[in-house]
Each structure stands twice: as C-alpha cells, then as structure tokens.
Amino acid sequence: PVLGSEYVLYTAHLDHIGELRGDHHEDAINNGALDNASGVAVMLETARRFSSRNAPRRSVLFLAVTAEEKGLVGSEYFARNPTVPVDKIVGTINLDMPGLLHDFVDVIAFGAEHSSLGETVKKAAGEFGVSLSPDPMPARNIFVRSDHYRFVQRGIPSVYLVTGFNSIDGGENMSAQIMQFVQEHYHKPSDDISLPINYGAGARFTLINARIGEIVANQSDRPSWHEGDFFGNTFSR
C-alpha cells in the first residue's frame, strides 16, 4: 500500500525506419529484427514473468514507443504526457537493440555510473554469473541516444541495457561481430530473422532484465542519482 503507487518503467521502441525509397531494391522493407523487435520481445517476456508471479511492492509499467528512429519522439510524448504521475516513476530500464548474437558473460548498462541503478544491474547480473562492464564506447554518447533519455530529462534515473562484448566460449571479444552487424545489417532490410540470433542468450538476458526490475520494485528506497552527477543536478527536482 505504501509503494504500490510508484512505478518501475520498462521501455522498448516498436518502430523501425520503414521502406527504402526507389524501385531498384529487391527487398525494400527494413524489418528491424534486432533493432528493435528483439528489445520488444525481451520486454514482453519480462512482462509475462511479472504477471505470472506475486505482485512486487511497486507497480511495473511496460511501454512500447514509436518514432524512436525519428528522434525519440514517442518516448518524449509519453514523458511529457504520462498516464501516471511523472514523479511516481522511480526508474527506467530501456531495451534497444540488446545485441543477442552470442553467449555473453557480461552486460553493459549505459548510464550505470550516474545512479544507484548501476549497483542494481551489477547485483542482478551477478546472480546469473554475469558481470557488469563499463561503457566500451563512451565517445559515442549512447546514454543520450535512446528512449530512456527522455525520462532522464524528467529527472528519472535510467539505464539502457545490452549484452556485453565478451563470450562464454573462451572469453572471446565479440566487438568485431557486433561491429559487423552494425556495418552490414543495421538499418538495412537484412536486419531480419535470418541473422544468427542466439535465442538462449536472449532468454538469459531476459532473466537478468526481469531481475533488475524486481529488485527496484521491491527495495524500500527508490533509485537515486549519485551525489554531484551532471544529469541528476541538471534534471532532477
């Protein structure tokens, strides 16, 4: 009764970039299997897991947004016109192209260093023998480039969760495979289910994702920005 009116928010974008222009393409449809049907699938399975168990202390809200590819438009609309009081949303976990291509041994949570959600991700992943790695591409500013950022701008601690670059078979660095996907399939018709999607990895990633939300939903304290953090100081009230 005390925390039930607060919300843990999961987000994933449902849109992609549509069809290629012109009539010279054999296949013009950009399917968006990894970007971002995979994120939506993880979110739906996370919702199913929550609905099949006893309700947590806080409520959990699942949001599939559109127009991410147009500039985070759908998430911005919801953040400005939420269906629940915005100050009751305690934290956001975003799922955008989680990268389900290999048996991962680490996850990356963009934004983990800015709030207590980083420790939550580390704890949840550790329960499954998975470590939390730092942002391997800080120069790309990924933390401000997906739907969770519209909620950061409303002062809500947020993370953007993806698989890490390390593989379970010998610890091989998978950055080359991920970069190959970006170069050959990202925002192209070939981003479809013929890709070597690792569904076992997707299932394990979903368990971690659900556990993060479960911890946040049941802990007494809501997530908080780290003292002196730029985003917390700039946007939180």
Secondary structure as the mmCIF struct_conf table of DSSP 4:
data_model
#
loop_
_struct_conf.conf_type_id
_struct_conf.id
_struct_conf.beg_label_comp_id
_struct_conf.beg_label_asym_id
_struct_conf.beg_label_seq_id
_struct_conf.end_label_comp_id
_struct_conf.end_label_asym_id
_struct_conf.end_label_seq_id
BEND BEND1 LEU A 3 LEU A 3
TURN_TY1_P TURN_TY1_P1 GLY A 4 SER A 5
BEND BEND2 GLU A 6 GLU A 6
STRN STRN1 TYR A 7 HIS A 13
STRN STRN2 GLU A 19 GLU A 19
HELX_LH_PP_P HELX_LH_PP_P1 LEU A 20 LEU A 20
BEND BEND3 ARG A 21 ASP A 23
BEND BEND4 GLU A 26 GLU A 26
STRN STRN3 ILE A 29 ILE A 29
HELX_RH_PI_P HELX_RH_PI_P1 ALA A 33 ALA A 37
HELX_RH_AL_P HELX_RH_AL_P1 SER A 38 SER A 51
TURN_TY1_P TURN_TY1_P2 SER A 52 SER A 52
BEND BEND5 ARG A 53 ARG A 53
BEND BEND6 ARG A 57 ARG A 58
STRN STRN4 SER A 59 VAL A 65
BEND BEND7 THR A 66 THR A 66
BEND BEND8 GLU A 68 GLU A 68
TURN_TY1_P TURN_TY1_P3 GLU A 69 GLY A 71
BEND BEND9 LEU A 72 LEU A 72
HELX_RH_AL_P HELX_RH_AL_P2 VAL A 73 ARG A 80
BEND BEND10 ASN A 81 ASN A 81
BEND BEND11 THR A 83 VAL A 84
HELX_RH_3T_P HELX_RH_3T_P1 VAL A 86 LYS A 88
STRN STRN5 ILE A 89 LEU A 95
BEND BEND12 ASP A 96 ASP A 96
BEND BEND13 LEU A 101 HIS A 102
STRN STRN6 PHE A 104 PHE A 104
BEND BEND14 VAL A 105 VAL A 105
STRN STRN7 ASP A 106 PHE A 110
TURN_TY1_P TURN_TY1_P4 GLY A 111 GLY A 111
HELX_RH_3T_P HELX_RH_3T_P2 ALA A 112 HIS A 114
STRN STRN8 SER A 115 SER A 115
TURN_TY1_P TURN_TY1_P5 SER A 116 SER A 116
HELX_RH_AL_P HELX_RH_AL_P3 LEU A 117 GLY A 126
TURN_TY1_P TURN_TY1_P6 GLU A 127 GLY A 129
STRN STRN9 SER A 131 SER A 133
HELX_LH_PP_P HELX_LH_PP_P2 PRO A 134 PRO A 134
BEND BEND15 PRO A 136 PRO A 136
HELX_RH_3T_P HELX_RH_3T_P3 PRO A 138 ARG A 140
HELX_RH_3T_P HELX_RH_3T_P4 ILE A 142 VAL A 144
BEND BEND16 ARG A 145 SER A 146
TURN_TY1_P TURN_TY1_P7 ASP A 147 ASP A 147
HELX_RH_AL_P HELX_RH_AL_P4 HIS A 148 VAL A 152
TURN_TY1_P TURN_TY1_P8 GLN A 153 GLY A 155
STRN STRN10 SER A 158 THR A 163
BEND BEND17 PHE A 165 PHE A 165
STRN STRN11 ASN A 166 SER A 167
TURN_TY1_P TURN_TY1_P9 ILE A 168 GLY A 171
STRN STRN12 ASN A 173 ASN A 173
HELX_RH_AL_P HELX_RH_AL_P5 SER A 175 GLU A 184
TURN_TY1_P TURN_TY1_P10 HIS A 185 HIS A 187
BEND BEND18 LYS A 188 LYS A 188
TURN_TY1_P TURN_TY1_P11 PRO A 189 SER A 190
BEND BEND19 ASP A 192 ASP A 192
TURN_TY1_P TURN_TY1_P12 ILE A 193 SER A 194
BEND BEND20 LEU A 195 LEU A 195
HELX_RH_AL_P HELX_RH_AL_P6 TYR A 199 ASN A 218
BEND BEND21 GLN A 219 ASP A 221
HELX_LH_PP_P HELX_LH_PP_P3 ARG A 222 PRO A 223
STRN STRN13 TRP A 225 TRP A 225
HELX_LH_PP_P HELX_LH_PP_P4 HIS A 226 HIS A 226
TURN_TY1_P TURN_TY1_P13 GLU A 227 GLY A 228
HELX_RH_AL_P HELX_RH_AL_P7 PHE A 230 PHE A 235
#
